[in-house]
Amino acid sequence: STPQLDASRVYLTKSLTRADGFPKDLVDFKCLNGTAGEGCVCNAGYGNGLVEVSLAGKYFTCEPCAVGTTSTSPLSRGTCVLCEAGKYTGQRGSPLCRGCPIGTYIDVGGSTSKADCKPCAVGYYGPSIAGSTCIKCPPGSSCGKQGMQMYDPCPSGSYQDRPGNATCWPCPAGTFQ
């Protein structure tokens, strides 16, 4: 049986390349130079929404990516991909996922909100944007509160000989650092 095409969708053949007079400013897809191996791809924030197996070998569609997903990089005819751990987007059709602020992290992909970014726990710090984990404070330092962006070096006269601690200890009597 012949597959049925949905009249509300634009179906693109996988062999499509840019022709003279073809619009260059379409919202959902663009055509590359047309040289060998190049053709039309979904624009940033769009991905192939075609799920009908009978049509997938010959066609693709470009539809806005759902929240928590974005387009492939480089752009392609592929489906939208989950925002990677450390990133999020709450916007449909987003061309990119935003990174969690310094001092926070998301350890799973597909997050949809900045509120999903969790503060680093006491004893850990998050020195970079888009963190998927936090780092244990190194020996010689402390991380005494949640959401620290950088560890605090132990002050003179104190020490910490273990990683991941919240406080530094006073040096024993008769010793110093």
Secondary structure, 3 states (H helix, E strand, C coil): CCCCCCCCCCCEECCCCCCCCCCCCCCCEEECCCCCCCCEEECCCEECCCCCHHHHCCEECCEECCCCEECCCCCCCCCCEECCCCEECCCCCCCCCEECCCCEECCCCCECCHHHCEECCCCEECCCCCCCCCEECCCCEECCCCCCCCCEECCCCEECCCCCCCCCEECCCCCCC
